[in-house]
Amino acid sequence: MVRYARVGAGAGIAYAVVGFIGAALLPLGKVDPTSSAEEIARQLVAERGRVSLGILLTLFSLFFLIVFVTWLHRWLREAEGEGGWFSTMSLAGGVLQVGMLSVVVLLSIASTVLESFGPDVVVARTLLVLQWQAVAIVFIPTAAFVGGASLVGYTTGQLPRWICYAGLGIAVGLLIPPLAFLPFLLSNLWTGLVAVFLFQRSRARA
């Protein structure tokens, strides 16, 4: 079972690394919804290869996140006991996080389908508007995932206090729309730190 614990925790580390790189490649630079449709169309075509790579890496990271979320739920459930529900909240948040991130990736995929927008450059602006701030739909599920896991770690003492406090702070920040983007970025780092801690713990027990 220790071997499989390393696989589960390792998936969390892989998600944090691959997901960060993939997310960094997805946004378009130099344009926003206020730019002209012609400028947006040119930028979509120019950055099509980079965005496609970001999509591929993000999809891989979502697979790693699925593995980590399901394994982490088992670990949280054993730590919390049968009477608790924070671990279930974390699982539900993690599953919805994967689903909402998949929607964000879908919008990015749509922007890479056409090699040229021709005279229909308004399509390019429509795609950019749909992508702009689309990640906001991920904030609430991520708050449930991080917050639930942090509450289990805090109430049971199975996670270091600093990780629990950081996770609770991130979860609260994700519930405040004007501030949520930074906590969302930090949630990726937090997930990686939890995975590293649990990976090291599994090695020590081995």
FIMAR-410135 format. One line per field, with one value per atom (N, C-alpha, C): residue number from 1; residue in one letter; chain; atom name; y, x negated, z. Coordinates in steps of 0.001 Angstrom, whole numbers, plus 500000, padded with zeros to 6 digits. Example, Ala and Ser with C-alpha at 12.3 -4.5 7.8 and 13.67 -1.06 7.14 Angstrom:
<lomis>
nr	1,1,1,2,2,2
rest	A,A,A,S,S,S
kette	A,A,A,A,A,A
atom	N,CA,C,N,CA,C
north	494310,495500,496700,497750,498940,500030
east	486810,487700,486800,487150,486330,487100
up	507800,507800,507800,507080,507140,507870
</lomis>
This chain:
<lomis>
nr	1,1,1,2,2,2,3,3,3,4,4,4,5,5,5,6,6,6,7,7,7,8,8,8,9,9,9,10,10,10,11,11,11,12,12,12,13,13,13,14,14,14,15,15,15,16,16,16,17,17,17,18,18,18,19,19,19,20,20,20,21,21,21,22,22,22,23,23,23,24,24,24,25,25,25,26,26,26,27,27,27,28,28,28,29,29,29,30,30,30,31,31,31,32,32,32,33,33,33,34,34,34,35,35,35,36,36,36,37,37,37,38,38,38,39,39,39,40,40,40,41,41,41,42,42,42,43,43,43,44,44,44,45,45,45,46,46,46,47,47,47,48,48,48,49,49,49,50,50,50,51,51,51,52,52,52,53,53,53,54,54,54,55,55,55,56,56,56,57,57,57,58,58,58,59,59,59,60,60,60,61,61,61,62,62,62,63,63,63,64,64,64,65,65,65,66,66,66,67,67,67,68,68,68,69,69,69,70,70,70,71,71,71,72,72,72,73,73,73,74,74,74,75,75,75,76,76,76,77,77,77,78,78,78,79,79,79,80,80,80,81,81,81,82,82,82,83,83,83,84,84,84,85,85,85,86,86,86,87,87,87,88,88,88,89,89,89,90,90,90,91,91,91,92,92,92,93,93,93,94,94,94,95,95,95,96,96,96,97,97,97,98,98,98,99,99,99,100,100,100,101,101,101,102,102,102,103,103,103,104,104,104,105,105,105,106,106,106,107,107,107,108,108,108,109,109,109,110,110,110,111,111,111,112,112,112,113,113,113,114,114,114,115,115,115,116,116,116,117,117,117,118,118,118,119,119,119,120,120,120,121,121,121,122,122,122,123,123,123,124,124,124,125,125,125,126,126,126,127,127,127,128,128,128,129,129,129,130,130,130,131,131,131,132,132,132,133,133,133,134,134,134,135,135,135,136,136,136,137,137,137,138,138,138,139,139,139,140,140,140,141,141,141,142,142,142,143,143,143,144,144,144,145,145,145,146,146,146,147,147,147,148,148,148,149,149,149,150,150,150,151,151,151,152,152,152,153,153,153,154,154,154,155,155,155,156,156,156,157,157,157,158,158,158,159,159,159,160,160,160,161,161,161,162,162,162,163,163,163,164,164,164,165,165,165,166,166,166,167,167,167,168,168,168,169,169,169,170,170,170,171,171,171,172,172,172,173,173,173,174,174,174,175,175,175,176,176,176,177,177,177,178,178,178,179,179,179,180,180,180,181,181,181,182,182,182,183,183,183,184,184,184,185,185,185,186,186,186,187,187,187,188,188,188,189,189,189,190,190,190,191,191,191,192,192,192,193,193,193,194,194,194,195,195,195,196,196,196,197,197,197,198,198,198,199,199,199,200,200,200,201,201,201,202,202,202,203,203,203,204,204,204,205,205,205,206,206,206
rest	M,M,M,V,V,V,R,R,R,Y,Y,Y,A,A,A,R,R,R,V,V,V,G,G,G,A,A,A,G,G,G,A,A,A,G,G,G,I,I,I,A,A,A,Y,Y,Y,A,A,A,V,V,V,V,V,V,G,G,G,F,F,F,I,I,I,G,G,G,A,A,A,A,A,A,L,L,L,L,L,L,P,P,P,L,L,L,G,G,G,K,K,K,V,V,V,D,D,D,P,P,P,T,T,T,S,S,S,S,S,S,A,A,A,E,E,E,E,E,E,I,I,I,A,A,A,R,R,R,Q,Q,Q,L,L,L,V,V,V,A,A,A,E,E,E,R,R,R,G,G,G,R,R,R,V,V,V,S,S,S,L,L,L,G,G,G,I,I,I,L,L,L,L,L,L,T,T,T,L,L,L,F,F,F,S,S,S,L,L,L,F,F,F,F,F,F,L,L,L,I,I,I,V,V,V,F,F,F,V,V,V,T,T,T,W,W,W,L,L,L,H,H,H,R,R,R,W,W,W,L,L,L,R,R,R,E,E,E,A,A,A,E,E,E,G,G,G,E,E,E,G,G,G,G,G,G,W,W,W,F,F,F,S,S,S,T,T,T,M,M,M,S,S,S,L,L,L,A,A,A,G,G,G,G,G,G,V,V,V,L,L,L,Q,Q,Q,V,V,V,G,G,G,M,M,M,L,L,L,S,S,S,V,V,V,V,V,V,V,V,V,L,L,L,L,L,L,S,S,S,I,I,I,A,A,A,S,S,S,T,T,T,V,V,V,L,L,L,E,E,E,S,S,S,F,F,F,G,G,G,P,P,P,D,D,D,V,V,V,V,V,V,V,V,V,A,A,A,R,R,R,T,T,T,L,L,L,L,L,L,V,V,V,L,L,L,Q,Q,Q,W,W,W,Q,Q,Q,A,A,A,V,V,V,A,A,A,I,I,I,V,V,V,F,F,F,I,I,I,P,P,P,T,T,T,A,A,A,A,A,A,F,F,F,V,V,V,G,G,G,G,G,G,A,A,A,S,S,S,L,L,L,V,V,V,G,G,G,Y,Y,Y,T,T,T,T,T,T,G,G,G,Q,Q,Q,L,L,L,P,P,P,R,R,R,W,W,W,I,I,I,C,C,C,Y,Y,Y,A,A,A,G,G,G,L,L,L,G,G,G,I,I,I,A,A,A,V,V,V,G,G,G,L,L,L,L,L,L,I,I,I,P,P,P,P,P,P,L,L,L,A,A,A,F,F,F,L,L,L,P,P,P,F,F,F,L,L,L,L,L,L,S,S,S,N,N,N,L,L,L,W,W,W,T,T,T,G,G,G,L,L,L,V,V,V,A,A,A,V,V,V,F,F,F,L,L,L,F,F,F,Q,Q,Q,R,R,R,S,S,S,R,R,R,A,A,A,R,R,R,A,A,A
kette	A,A,A,A,A,A,A,A,A,A,A,A,A,A,A,A,A,A,A,A,A,A,A,A,A,A,A,A,A,A,A,A,A,A,A,A,A,A,A,A,A,A,A,A,A,A,A,A,A,A,A,A,A,A,A,A,A,A,A,A,A,A,A,A,A,A,A,A,A,A,A,A,A,A,A,A,A,A,A,A,A,A,A,A,A,A,A,A,A,A,A,A,A,A,A,A,A,A,A,A,A,A,A,A,A,A,A,A,A,A,A,A,A,A,A,A,A,A,A,A,A,A,A,A,A,A,A,A,A,A,A,A,A,A,A,A,A,A,A,A,A,A,A,A,A,A,A,A,A,A,A,A,A,A,A,A,A,A,A,A,A,A,A,A,A,A,A,A,A,A,A,A,A,A,A,A,A,A,A,A,A,A,A,A,A,A,A,A,A,A,A,A,A,A,A,A,A,A,A,A,A,A,A,A,A,A,A,A,A,A,A,A,A,A,A,A,A,A,A,A,A,A,A,A,A,A,A,A,A,A,A,A,A,A,A,A,A,A,A,A,A,A,A,A,A,A,A,A,A,A,A,A,A,A,A,A,A,A,A,A,A,A,A,A,A,A,A,A,A,A,A,A,A,A,A,A,A,A,A,A,A,A,A,A,A,A,A,A,A,A,A,A,A,A,A,A,A,A,A,A,A,A,A,A,A,A,A,A,A,A,A,A,A,A,A,A,A,A,A,A,A,A,A,A,A,A,A,A,A,A,A,A,A,A,A,A,A,A,A,A,A,A,A,A,A,A,A,A,A,A,A,A,A,A,A,A,A,A,A,A,A,A,A,A,A,A,A,A,A,A,A,A,A,A,A,A,A,A,A,A,A,A,A,A,A,A,A,A,A,A,A,A,A,A,A,A,A,A,A,A,A,A,A,A,A,A,A,A,A,A,A,A,A,A,A,A,A,A,A,A,A,A,A,A,A,A,A,A,A,A,A,A,A,A,A,A,A,A,A,A,A,A,A,A,A,A,A,A,A,A,A,A,A,A,A,A,A,A,A,A,A,A,A,A,A,A,A,A,A,A,A,A,A,A,A,A,A,A,A,A,A,A,A,A,A,A,A,A,A,A,A,A,A,A,A,A,A,A,A,A,A,A,A,A,A,A,A,A,A,A,A,A,A,A,A,A,A,A,A,A,A,A,A,A,A,A,A,A,A,A,A,A,A,A,A,A,A,A,A,A,A,A,A,A,A,A,A,A,A,A,A,A,A,A,A,A,A,A,A,A,A,A,A,A,A,A,A,A,A,A,A,A,A,A,A,A,A,A,A,A,A,A,A,A,A,A,A,A,A,A,A,A,A,A,A,A,A,A,A,A,A,A,A,A,A,A,A,A,A,A,A,A,A,A,A,A,A,A
atom	N,CA,C,N,CA,C,N,CA,C,N,CA,C,N,CA,C,N,CA,C,N,CA,C,N,CA,C,N,CA,C,N,CA,C,N,CA,C,N,CA,C,N,CA,C,N,CA,C,N,CA,C,N,CA,C,N,CA,C,N,CA,C,N,CA,C,N,CA,C,N,CA,C,N,CA,C,N,CA,C,N,CA,C,N,CA,C,N,CA,C,N,CA,C,N,CA,C,N,CA,C,N,CA,C,N,CA,C,N,CA,C,N,CA,C,N,CA,C,N,CA,C,N,CA,C,N,CA,C,N,CA,C,N,CA,C,N,CA,C,N,CA,C,N,CA,C,N,CA,C,N,CA,C,N,CA,C,N,CA,C,N,CA,C,N,CA,C,N,CA,C,N,CA,C,N,CA,C,N,CA,C,N,CA,C,N,CA,C,N,CA,C,N,CA,C,N,CA,C,N,CA,C,N,CA,C,N,CA,C,N,CA,C,N,CA,C,N,CA,C,N,CA,C,N,CA,C,N,CA,C,N,CA,C,N,CA,C,N,CA,C,N,CA,C,N,CA,C,N,CA,C,N,CA,C,N,CA,C,N,CA,C,N,CA,C,N,CA,C,N,CA,C,N,CA,C,N,CA,C,N,CA,C,N,CA,C,N,CA,C,N,CA,C,N,CA,C,N,CA,C,N,CA,C,N,CA,C,N,CA,C,N,CA,C,N,CA,C,N,CA,C,N,CA,C,N,CA,C,N,CA,C,N,CA,C,N,CA,C,N,CA,C,N,CA,C,N,CA,C,N,CA,C,N,CA,C,N,CA,C,N,CA,C,N,CA,C,N,CA,C,N,CA,C,N,CA,C,N,CA,C,N,CA,C,N,CA,C,N,CA,C,N,CA,C,N,CA,C,N,CA,C,N,CA,C,N,CA,C,N,CA,C,N,CA,C,N,CA,C,N,CA,C,N,CA,C,N,CA,C,N,CA,C,N,CA,C,N,CA,C,N,CA,C,N,CA,C,N,CA,C,N,CA,C,N,CA,C,N,CA,C,N,CA,C,N,CA,C,N,CA,C,N,CA,C,N,CA,C,N,CA,C,N,CA,C,N,CA,C,N,CA,C,N,CA,C,N,CA,C,N,CA,C,N,CA,C,N,CA,C,N,CA,C,N,CA,C,N,CA,C,N,CA,C,N,CA,C,N,CA,C,N,CA,C,N,CA,C,N,CA,C,N,CA,C,N,CA,C,N,CA,C,N,CA,C,N,CA,C,N,CA,C,N,CA,C,N,CA,C,N,CA,C,N,CA,C,N,CA,C,N,CA,C,N,CA,C,N,CA,C,N,CA,C,N,CA,C,N,CA,C,N,CA,C,N,CA,C,N,CA,C,N,CA,C,N,CA,C,N,CA,C,N,CA,C,N,CA,C,N,CA,C,N,CA,C,N,CA,C,N,CA,C,N,CA,C,N,CA,C,N,CA,C,N,CA,C,N,CA,C,N,CA,C,N,CA,C,N,CA,C,N,CA,C,N,CA,C,N,CA,C,N,CA,C,N,CA,C,N,CA,C,N,CA,C,N,CA,C,N,CA,C,N,CA,C,N,CA,C,N,CA,C,N,CA,C,N,CA,C
north	498783,500000,501262,501188,502345,502746,501737,502030,502820,502421,503125,504507,504660,505983,506929,506442,507280,507684,506770,507088,508211,508094,509110,510466,510491,511747,512291,511398,511824,512469,511997,512610,514056,514318,515688,516598,516078,516853,517113,516084,516235,517260,517236,518225,519640,519860,521204,521722,520865,521289,521441,520382,520393,521404,521482,522423,523864,524172,525540,525931,525025,525314,525457,524525,524584,525852,526254,527459,528708,528685,529841,530011,528925,528978,529299,529209,529383,530843,531799,533163,533794,534626,535390,536687,537046,538288,539403,540633,541835,542204,541398,541744,541492,542185,541975,542292,542115,542347,543750,544710,546065,546231,545267,545346,545153,545572,545408,543929,543586,542196,541740,542632,542281,541940,542746,542482,541158,540891,539634,538442,538548,537454,537163,538210,538026,537354,537757,537194,535738,535412,534018,533112,533569,532781,532702,533828,533868,532974,532872,532120,530754,530313,529054,527866,527813,526700,526685,527856,527930,527555,528072,527760,526271,525678,524241,523415,523819,523120,523285,524487,524721,523860,523696,522850,521411,520898,519518,519290,520207,520069,520183,521071,521233,519990,519367,518131,517025,516916,515939,516245,517533,517910,517557,517641,517293,515804,514991,513553,513330,513991,513862,514348,515422,515943,514951,514280,513261,512166,511695,510646,511141,512360,512881,513105,513672,513959,512677,511642,510388,509717,509746,509171,509997,511322,512195,512005,511797,511579,510362,509296,508090,508391,509135,509484,510382,511388,512291,511555,510623,509866,509020,508381,507567,508434,509617,510513,511093,511441,512106,511134,509924,508961,508992,508008,507846,508954,509604,510607,511972,512192,513511,513709,514982,515299,516278,516779,517692,517009,515725,514993,514853,514673,514584,515933,517028,518356,518575,518122,518257,517452,516239,515407,516068,516561,517208,518436,519221,520391,520017,518962,518528,518033,517265,516753,517912,518863,520024,520897,520962,521724,521157,519840,519198,519520,519436,519720,521152,522104,523509,523855,523288,523514,522931,521835,521249,522212,522940,523935,525054,525503,526550,526075,524823,524272,524170,523807,523699,525035,526124,527446,527771,527333,527556,526711,525478,524608,525263,525890,526520,527604,528249,529335,528830,527521,526977,526199,526111,525289,525908,527208,527876,528383,528118,528641,530083,530482,531856,532199,533412,533832,534537,534813,535438,536738,536981,538216,538170,536987,536844,537046,538167,538405,538602,538892,539057,537763,536626,535340,535296,535869,535888,536662,537796,538585,537813,537130,536339,535273,534583,533549,534134,535289,535906,536353,536916,537350,536159,535030,533833,533320,533448,532979,533944,535234,536262,536028,535821,535591,534332,533417,532180,531338,531515,530729,531026,532106,532456,531347,530524,529456,528359,528389,527361,527763,529022,529520,528807,528698,528119,526632,525798,524401,524257,525095,525017,525384,526363,526728,525547,524793,523620,522532,522323,521294,521616,522825,523224,523385,524027,524254,522967,522035,520762,519977,519897,519170,519848,521175,521912,521701,521668,521452,520056,519062,517712,517691,518309,518349,519065,520141,520925,520185,519606,518959,517641,516995,515705,515812,516921,517073,516266,515791,514959,515771,517070,517953,519039,519535,520626,521826,522512,523649,524723,524974,526047,525733,524450,524062,524268,523919,524080,525548,526383,527815,528432,528041,528561,528129,526863,526363,527066,527308,528003,529442,530085,531444,531493,530518,530439,530204,529304,529002,530236,530998,532222,533234,533379,534304,533963,532682,532258,532617,532894,533266,534767,535523,536974,537310,537521,537681,538650,539857,540775,540285,539369,538900,537459,536782,535331,534819,535631,535108,534739,535591,535284,534045,533914,532667,531433,531599,530455,530009,530973,530632,529950,530454,529873,528481,528208,526888,525794,526120,525152,524820,525861,525655,524886,525218,524544,523043,522731,521320,520584,521230,520613,520393,521342,521213,520080,519979,518871,517536,517475,516233,515876,516868,516608,516104,516734,516301,514853,514519,513161,512156,512584,511694,511368,512390,512177,511317,511509,510721,509247,508992,507604,506942,507724,507198,506865,507729,507492,506220,506029,504842,503566,503723,502546,502085
east	499185,500000,499154,497954,497066,496690,496455,496096,497197,498437,499551,499737,499376,499435,498471,497308,496345,496887,497606,498191,499219,500078,501096,500496,499549,498903,498075,497402,496617,497471,498718,499634,499943,500022,500248,499082,497869,496681,496664,496980,497004,498055,499214,500257,499755,499115,498655,497650,496730,495679,496228,496843,497337,498472,499355,500463,499999,498963,498438,497874,497109,496521,497618,498581,499670,500485,500800,501596,500843,499526,498729,498722,498963,498937,500296,501361,502704,503086,502788,503285,502643,503407,502892,502272,501137,500491,500822,500638,500738,502154,503153,504525,505469,506594,507670,508976,510123,511392,511574,510782,510904,510108,509259,508493,509418,508964,509784,509863,510933,511116,509959,509425,508306,507054,506775,505613,505753,506933,507166,507011,507543,507428,505963,505172,503746,503033,503376,502708,503088,504343,504775,504019,503839,503114,501627,501048,499619,499253,500148,499829,500523,500984,501725,500894,499622,498769,498521,498229,497964,499197,500351,501586,501912,501658,501912,501062,499801,498938,499472,499931,500513,501738,502564,503751,503352,502368,501929,501404,500563,500010,501100,502049,503130,503995,504248,505031,504311,503004,502226,502326,502242,502290,503642,504714,506030,506129,505468,505428,504710,503566,502832,503681,504461,505299,506391,506979,507989,507411,506219,505566,505308,504792,504450,505694,506743,507961,508588,508647,509251,508398,507066,506201,506248,506220,506243,507533,508643,509908,509812,509210,509065,508215,507135,506256,506982,507699,508439,509535,510197,511288,510767,509630,509053,508607,508084,507633,508814,509883,511023,511946,512076,513002,514347,515167,516435,517437,517324,518317,518097,516950,516638,517167,517209,517678,516769,515736,514807,514086,513772,513085,513984,515282,516229,516356,516343,516379,515155,514002,512780,512876,513406,513565,514493,515647,516597,515963,515241,514570,513522,512757,511721,512293,513382,514028,514587,515242,515783,514660,513553,512410,511918,511815,511413,512409,513706,514728,514686,514557,514537,513264,512136,510896,511003,511743,511948,512730,513687,514436,513511,512630,511676,510779,510327,509481,510264,511539,512377,512443,512571,512620,511299,510194,508895,508738,509261,509194,509911,511051,511827,511022,510111,509335,508200,507918,506808,507281,508587,509115,508817,509001,508854,507428,506869,505555,505645,506840,507056,508525,508796,510168,510768,509924,510416,511152,512269,513022,513858,514016,514868,514057,513373,512502,513296,514594,515396,515470,515276,515254,514094,512972,511804,512098,512741,513081,514053,515016,515977,515259,514304,513554,512757,512133,511340,512224,513388,514308,514760,515010,515426,514308,513063,511938,511577,511849,511420,512057,511244,511702,512555,512488,513276,512845,511592,511084,511850,512640,513397,514361,514807,515744,515073,513739,513004,512801,512999,512644,513391,514710,515505,515185,515150,514766,513381,512438,511090,511097,511935,512054,512546,513510,514022,512955,512207,511162,510065,509529,508431,508921,510073,510593,510943,511589,511951,510728,509728,508503,507784,507766,507101,507814,509137,509899,509644,509546,509224,507831,506876,505514,505424,506211,506170,506828,507995,508737,508103,507391,506781,505294,504663,503231,502376,502976,502243,501451,501724,500954,500307,499135,498498,499428,499345,500227,500077,498855,498653,499325,499354,500055,501555,502070,503507,503901,503120,503428,503357,502325,502191,503381,503788,504914,506214,506439,507659,507657,506494,506394,506670,506141,506382,507865,508488,509909,510771,510472,511234,511011,509765,509451,510169,510365,511061,512540,513073,514478,514700,513604,513692,513329,514316,514061,512949,512873,511816,510400,510278,508953,508671,509635,509587,508513,508076,507140,505801,505290,504012,504119,505146,505289,505407,506031,506132,504748,503899,502530,501800,502022,501366,501907,503155,503726,502961,502416,501596,500345,499691,498503,498857,499991,500421,500639,501294,501518,500195,499230,497919,497224,497330,496693,497324,498646,499323,498870,498787,498365,496934,496047,494653,494594,495349,495363,495836,496926,497455,496550,495865,494910,493748,493211,492116,492564,493788,494328,494434,494879,494983,493615,492612,491241,490717,490989,490510,491143,492419,493092,492598,492138,491607,490303
up	500000,500000,500000,500585,500611,499193,498338,496958,496273,496494,495878,496490,497768,498390,497693,497329,496608,495244,494594,493294,493442,494462,494679,495001,495936,496298,495138,494405,493250,492185,492046,491080,491461,492768,493216,492883,493037,492674,491176,490396,488933,488513,489167,488843,489091,490226,490574,489551,489129,488198,486781,486276,484896,484741,485744,485683,485666,486432,486462,485101,484501,483188,482137,482151,481183,481301,482543,482751,482299,482426,482016,480495,479767,478305,477689,478460,477901,477603,478471,478217,476986,476309,475179,475687,475119,475488,474507,474951,474104,473681,474001,473631,474802,474785,475748,475031,475690,474992,474418,474874,474324,473033,472694,471448,470257,469095,467893,467516,466811,466394,465507,464665,463793,464605,465634,466481,467218,467727,468452,467521,466293,465328,465008,464788,464489,465659,466871,468046,468255,468024,468156,467189,465972,464970,465325,465765,466060,467238,468220,469437,469483,468329,468260,468746,468364,468768,470264,470842,472284,473086,472675,473382,473272,472110,471924,472878,473055,474008,475427,475748,477062,477306,476281,476392,476689,475945,476133,477549,478026,479372,480430,480217,481182,481249,480117,480107,480866,480681,481449,482946,483288,484703,485324,484533,485054,485349,484547,484860,486183,486359,487622,488793,488583,489656,490029,489046,489338,490216,489860,490650,492069,492180,493503,494356,493766,494525,495075,494259,494712,495784,495612,496639,497924,497782,498957,499747,499047,499756,500655,500175,500996,502230,502028,503148,504142,503652,504526,505275,504598,505223,506376,506164,507230,508398,508102,509160,509934,509246,509868,510579,510071,510644,509945,510221,509522,509816,510966,511333,510711,510055,509514,508105,507703,506349,505620,506281,505610,504447,504617,503548,502323,502548,501434,500727,501508,500910,500031,500502,499714,498422,498513,497319,496309,496785,495879,495224,496010,495454,494433,494710,493774,492459,492536,491321,490490,491159,490431,489879,490597,490102,488781,488702,487448,486342,486668,485666,485168,486079,485683,484910,485302,484552,483150,483013,481691,480796,481374,480612,480143,481027,480670,479524,479602,478541,477236,477328,476130,475397,476131,475511,474825,475420,474790,473535,473572,472395,471219,471486,470412,469697,470415,469805,468924,468963,468168,466947,466749,465654,464298,464168,462875,462671,461481,461135,460646,460225,459775,459976,460439,460676,459464,458455,457244,457550,456869,457119,458400,458995,460187,461463,461563,462718,464006,463885,465088,465887,465204,465894,466888,466491,467364,468648,468511,469714,470604,469992,470765,471586,470953,471665,472820,472576,473636,474797,474491,475539,476380,475726,476457,477367,476907,477706,478831,478623,479565,480937,481938,483315,483457,482476,482579,483766,484197,485319,486607,486629,487833,488246,487281,487630,488444,488529,489264,490722,491063,492392,493519,493401,494489,494706,493642,493866,494484,494056,494613,496090,496472,497880,498711,498174,498884,498988,497915,497918,498927,498833,499718,501150,501313,502653,503373,502678,503302,503745,502881,503230,504398,504407,505487,506817,506793,508019,508586,507722,508191,508809,508105,508626,509948,510109,511347,512512,512261,513344,513785,512901,513234,513564,513192,513419,512460,511354,510411,509385,509314,508449,509312,508904,509666,509776,510912,511153,510081,509636,508664,507335,506967,505748,505919,507089,507342,507348,508045,508089,506688,505925,504562,503703,503832,503058,503409,504697,505107,504610,504645,504119,502625,501897,500451,500173,500951,500751,500974,502022,502287,501161,500713,499631,498343,498088,496874,496892,498061,498182,498037,497865,497707,496267,495391,493943,493565,494154,493705,494006,494971,495391,494985,494367,494235,493283,492320,491337,491970,492867,493526,494400,495258,496009,495115,493938,493035,492561,492224,491840,492997,494208,495380,495703,495302,495572,494843,493676,492946,493741,494270,495101,496362,496984,498205,497947,496850,496500,496348,495688,495533,496859,497788,499093,499900,499860,500545,499971,498647,497991,498366,498419,498812,500248,501150,502551,502680,501988,502080,501383,500328,499655,500590,501249,502186,503361,503785,504902,504528,503289,502839,502727,502318,502235,503613,504589,505947,506546,506256,506776,506109,504855,504153,504799
</lomis>
